[in-house]
Amino acid sequence: MNHENTIVVLGGGVGGLTLVTELAKSVRGKHRIVLVDRKTVFHECVNNLWAITQDVPDYGAISVDFSASLRKAGVELIEAEVNSINPESKVVETEKESVRADYLVIALGAQLSPESVPGLADAGYNIYEWKGACDFGSALKSFENGKIGILVSRTPFKCPAAPYEAAFLLDSALREYGRRQRVQLDVYTPEWQPMLSAGDEVGNVIVGYMAERGIGYNTERFALKVDSKNSKMLFEIDDAEYDLLAFVPPHTAPQAVRSSGLTDSTGWVPVNPNTLETRYRGVYALGDISSIRLHNGLFLPMAGVFALGEALVVANNIAAQLGLCQNTQFSGEGFCFIEVGNRLAAMGSGNFYAAPSPKVSMTPPTNENWMAKRELASSITRSLKALESS
């Protein structure tokens, strides 16, 4: 089949999958859509959080192979590692083949890099990976007493609420096990307050929740190394001991993106905040890989809800350039459910593009919010399975 244009999307996460499925509905086979990813299995990372308390089914039940459903929608798949990106020519070299785009969208996400902090990988459990979260949950079940540390090793990191949610879920689990009074639970982070970009109201509420539950909160702790032999975290200003450690590893842009000339001094890809276009015409970046500076000097958080919203805007605007609809803009609106244990979740929502700073407010924890988060977490997996069976 002859296609007028080729749209290449790098990355099969929330943003990439949303973009290609939406775009496929618009172009209806008239233009070529190519998705490149080294795997064809989608797994929503929020399930890693629930794996800590072993409150999820097995991996197969919460993941989906999207190859059949996307091919059915008319999307071509290249299952391969991205080796290089030339944003000027829009040529992408993979380990299998090269592909040239008329429109190129980079949605490769953030790469986890625990090796960036000496000793970290051997010291505890990476709760931002499925296996690490499951193994930490298993260790927790037999943990009788001592110190549990939750370490955020570097900023920025995706899912800004997740380390705090982990602390609340651990607190609830330990109370259920009847061991909370024998366990010291602490969060260590380079941040000066939780969820910085969301503002003081959200941060103060989360700090209050931690205080109510007796969770220690240690701010501005930049981890230099972790001494696994002596179970000690070494920071710039002091150190801290632990008996059981869960950690959020440093995040970096994938090597192919870093060597492409697309990143700036932040290490991420700056984009137009309204269109997600990079400084190269027809080249877009969205989700965790993109860098959007807010009016208060901070950056739009790495969160799935933003990747989803950005993908819808980019899909629409590429379709608009193909003469299929009208342009639209990303508004900066977003929300986040924050689990606090006992099947309850608060919600922060608002406009992150507001001046002079984001206008984000918190609603109190409810079971309805908790159920809504569960529903949202499975929405993409359900959509892909429905598409395959349709």
C-alpha positions in Angstrom: 0.0 0.0 0.0 1.3 3.5 -0.8 1.2 5.9 2.1 1.4 9.7 1.8 3.3 10.2 5.1 5.1 8.1 7.7 4.6 8.8 11.4 7.2 7.1 13.7 6.6 6.8 17.4 9.4 5.7 19.7 8.2 4.0 22.9 5.3 1.7 23.8 4.3 3.2 27.1 1.3 5.2 28.1 2.1 8.0 25.8 3.2 6.0 22.8 0.3 3.6 22.9 -2.3 6.3 23.4 -0.8 8.3 20.4 -0.7 5.5 17.9 -4.2 4.1 18.7 -5.7 7.6 18.5 -3.9 8.5 15.3 -4.9 5.2 13.7 -8.5 6.2 14.2 -7.9 9.5 12.3 -5.7 8.4 9.4 -7.6 5.2 8.6 -4.8 3.6 6.7 -4.0 6.6 4.5 -0.7 7.3 6.3 1.9 4.8 7.7 2.1 4.6 11.5 5.1 2.8 13.0 5.7 2.1 16.6 9.2 1.1 17.8 9.9 -0.5 21.1 12.2 -3.3 22.3 9.2 -5.1 23.8 5.6 -5.5 22.9 4.3 -6.1 26.4 2.6 -3.2 28.3 2.6 -3.1 32.1 1.3 -0.2 34.0 3.9 0.8 36.6 1.3 1.6 39.3 0.9 -2.1 39.8 4.5 -2.1 41.2 3.2 -0.1 44.1 0.5 -2.7 44.9 3.0 -5.5 44.6 4.7 -4.2 47.7 1.7 -5.2 49.8 1.0 -8.2 47.4 -2.3 -6.7 46.6 -2.2 -7.5 42.8 -2.6 -10.7 40.8 0.3 -12.2 38.9 2.1 -10.3 36.2 0.2 -11.9 33.4 -3.1 -10.6 34.7 -1.9 -7.0 34.7 0.0 -6.9 31.5 -0.9 -7.2 27.8 1.0 -8.0 24.6 -0.1 -5.2 22.3 1.3 -6.5 19.1 -1.9 -8.1 17.8 -4.2 -5.3 18.8 -2.0 -2.6 17.2 -1.5 -4.5 14.0 -5.3 -5.0 13.8 -5.6 -1.2 14.1 -3.2 -0.7 11.2 0.0 0.1 13.2 3.3 -1.3 12.0 5.6 -2.6 14.8 9.3 -2.7 14.9 10.4 -4.7 18.0 13.9 -3.5 18.5 16.2 -1.3 20.5 16.6 2.3 19.3 20.2 2.9 18.6 20.2 6.4 17.3 18.0 9.3 16.4 18.7 12.1 13.8 16.2 14.8 14.5 17.2 16.8 11.5 16.6 14.1 8.9 14.0 12.3 11.2 15.9 9.0 10.6 15.8 6.4 13.4 18.3 3.6 13.4 17.3 0.5 15.3 19.1 -2.8 15.9 17.0 -4.3 13.1 16.5 -1.6 10.5 16.4 2.1 9.9 13.2 4.1 9.3 12.6 7.6 8.1 9.7 9.7 9.4 7.8 12.7 8.2 6.6 13.1 11.8 8.6 11.7 14.6 7.4 11.3 18.2 9.8 10.4 21.0 8.0 8.7 24.0 10.8 6.5 25.3 10.3 7.4 28.9 12.9 7.6 31.6 15.5 4.9 32.0 16.2 3.6 35.6 19.8 3.8 36.6 20.5 2.4 40.1 24.2 2.0 39.2 24.5 5.8 39.3 24.6 5.7 43.1 27.5 3.4 44.3 26.2 0.5 46.3 22.5 1.2 45.7 21.6 -1.8 43.5 23.0 -4.3 46.0 21.6 -2.6 49.1 17.9 -2.9 48.8 14.9 -3.3 46.5 14.1 -1.2 43.4 10.3 -0.7 43.9 10.1 1.0 40.5 10.5 -2.4 38.9 8.1 -5.3 39.1 10.5 -7.9 40.5 12.0 -5.5 43.0 8.6 -4.5 44.3 7.5 -8.1 44.6 10.7 -9.1 46.4 10.4 -6.2 48.8 6.8 -7.3 49.5 8.0 -10.8 50.3 10.7 -9.5 52.6 8.2 -7.3 54.4 6.0 -10.2 55.3 8.8 -11.7 57.4 10.2 -8.4 58.8 9.5 -8.4 62.5 11.3 -5.3 63.8 13.9 -2.7 63.0 14.3 0.2 60.5 12.7 0.4 57.1 14.0 3.1 54.8 12.3 4.4 51.6 15.0 6.2 49.7 14.4 8.6 46.8 17.9 8.7 45.4 17.6 11.5 42.8 15.2 14.0 41.3 13.4 14.1 38.9 11.6 10.8 39.2 8.3 9.5 37.7 5.2 9.1 39.7 6.1 11.8 42.3 3.5 10.5 44.8 4.6 6.9 44.7 7.4 6.9 47.4 4.9 8.5 49.8 2.2 6.1 48.8 4.6 3.3 49.4 5.2 4.6 52.9 1.5 4.8 53.7 0.9 1.3 52.3 3.8 -0.1 54.4 2.4 1.6 57.5 -1.0 0.0 56.9 0.5 -3.4 56.1 2.6 -3.4 59.3 -0.4 -2.4 61.4 -2.3 -5.3 59.8 0.6 -7.6 60.6 0.6 -6.3 64.2 4.2 -5.2 64.0 4.0 -1.4 63.4 5.0 -0.5 66.9 8.2 -2.5 66.5 9.2 -0.9 63.1 10.7 2.6 62.5 9.6 3.8 59.1 11.4 6.7 57.4 11.4 8.4 54.0 14.6 10.0 52.7 14.5 12.4 49.7 16.5 15.2 48.0 13.2 17.2 47.9 12.3 19.8 50.4 8.7 18.8 50.3 6.6 16.1 48.7 5.5 16.5 45.1 7.3 19.9 44.7 5.7 21.0 41.4 2.2 20.6 42.9 2.9 23.4 45.4 2.7 23.9 49.2 -0.9 22.9 49.8 -0.4 19.4 48.4 3.0 19.0 50.0 1.8 20.1 53.4 -1.1 17.7 53.4 1.1 14.8 52.6 3.6 15.8 55.3 0.6 15.9 57.7 -0.5 12.4 56.7 3.0 11.1 57.4 3.1 12.8 60.8 -0.2 11.3 61.7 1.1 7.8 61.0 4.5 8.3 62.7 6.4 8.1 59.4 9.8 9.9 59.6 10.3 12.5 56.8 14.0 13.4 56.1 14.3 16.1 53.4 17.2 17.4 51.3 19.0 14.1 51.7 21.2 13.6 48.5 22.5 10.0 48.6 26.3 9.8 47.8 26.5 6.0 48.3 25.0 3.1 50.1 27.1 0.8 52.3 25.2 -2.5 52.1 27.7 -4.3 54.3 26.9 -2.0 57.2 23.4 -1.2 56.1 24.0 2.5 55.9 23.0 5.3 53.6 25.6 8.1 53.2 24.3 11.6 52.4 26.0 14.9 51.9 25.3 16.1 55.4 24.9 12.9 57.5 24.1 9.2 57.2 21.3 6.8 58.2 21.0 3.2 59.1 18.4 0.7 57.8 17.5 -2.9 58.2 15.3 -3.1 55.1 15.6 -0.6 52.2 13.3 0.2 49.3 14.6 2.7 46.8 13.6 4.9 43.8 16.7 4.8 41.5 18.0 7.7 39.5 16.3 8.3 36.2 18.1 9.3 33.0 17.1 9.7 29.3 17.9 6.7 27.2 21.4 6.9 25.5 19.9 7.2 22.0 18.1 10.4 23.1 21.1 11.8 25.0 23.3 11.4 22.0 20.8 12.9 19.5 21.3 16.5 20.4 17.7 16.8 21.6 18.4 17.2 25.3 19.4 20.3 27.2 21.3 21.0 30.4 18.5 19.3 32.4 19.3 16.0 30.6 15.8 15.8 29.2 14.1 17.1 26.0 12.8 20.6 26.1 9.5 21.1 24.2 6.9 23.7 23.4 4.6 23.4 26.5 1.4 23.7 24.4 2.3 21.5 21.4 5.1 19.2 22.7 7.1 20.0 19.5 10.9 20.1 20.0 13.1 22.7 18.3 13.1 20.5 15.3 10.0 20.9 13.1 7.8 17.8 13.0 9.7 16.2 15.9 7.8 15.8 19.2 8.7 14.5 22.7 6.1 13.6 25.3 5.8 11.9 28.7 8.7 11.4 31.0 11.3 12.2 28.4 10.1 15.7 27.9 11.0 18.8 29.9 8.5 21.6 30.5 9.5 24.4 32.8 6.6 25.9 34.7 6.1 29.5 35.7 7.6 28.9 39.2 10.8 27.6 37.7 10.0 23.9 38.5 9.1 21.3 35.9 6.0 19.5 34.9 6.0 16.2 36.9 6.7 12.9 35.2 3.3 11.3 35.5 1.2 9.0 33.4 -1.8 11.4 33.3 0.4 14.0 31.6 1.8 11.5 29.1 -1.8 10.6 28.3 -3.0 14.2 27.8 0.1 15.1 25.8 -0.3 12.1 23.5 -3.9 13.1 22.7 -2.7 16.6 21.8 0.2 15.4 19.6 -2.0 12.8 17.9 -4.6 15.5 17.1 -2.1 18.0 15.9 -0.3 15.6 13.6 -3.8 14.7 12.2 -4.4 18.4 11.8 -1.3 18.9 9.8 -2.5 16.1 7.6 -5.7 18.1 7.0 -7.9 15.8 9.1 -9.0 18.1 12.0 -8.2 21.4 13.8 -5.1 22.0 16.0 -5.4 21.9 19.8 -3.1 22.7 22.8 -2.1 20.9 25.9 -3.6 22.8 28.9 -1.3 21.7 31.7 -4.3 20.3 33.6 -3.6 17.2 35.6 -4.5 15.1 38.6 -3.0 12.4 40.8 -4.6 9.9 43.2 -2.5 9.5 46.4 -3.1 6.3 48.3 -2.9 6.6 52.1 -3.7 3.0 53.0 -6.9 1.2 54.2 -8.4 1.4 50.6 -8.4 5.2 50.7 -6.9 7.7 48.3 -6.7 11.5 48.3 -6.6 13.4 45.0 -4.6 16.4 43.9 -5.8 18.2 40.8 -5.4 21.5 39.1 -3.7 23.6 36.4 0.1 23.2 36.4 0.5 25.9 33.8 -1.1 28.6 36.0 0.9 31.7 36.8 2.8 32.6 38.9 2.7 29.0 40.1 0.5 25.8 39.7 -3.0 26.0 41.2 -3.4 22.5 42.6 -5.7 21.5 45.4 -6.2 18.3 47.5 -9.4 16.5 48.2 -9.5 14.2 51.3 -9.0 10.5 51.1 -12.1 8.4 50.1 -12.7 4.9 49.0 -14.3 6.3 45.8 -10.9 7.8 44.9 -9.2 4.5 45.6 -11.5 2.6 43.3 -11.2 5.3 40.6 -7.4 4.9 40.8 -7.7 1.1 40.3 -10.0 1.7 37.4 -7.7 4.2 35.8 -4.6 1.9 36.3 -6.2 -0.8 34.1 -7.7 1.4 31.5 -5.0 1.1 28.8 -4.7 -2.7 29.3 -8.4 -3.1 29.0 -8.6 -0.9 25.9 -5.8 -2.9 24.2 -7.5 -6.2 25.0 -10.8 -4.9 23.8 -9.2 -3.7 20.5 -7.7 -7.2 19.9 -11.0 -9.0 20.5 -13.2 -6.5 18.5 
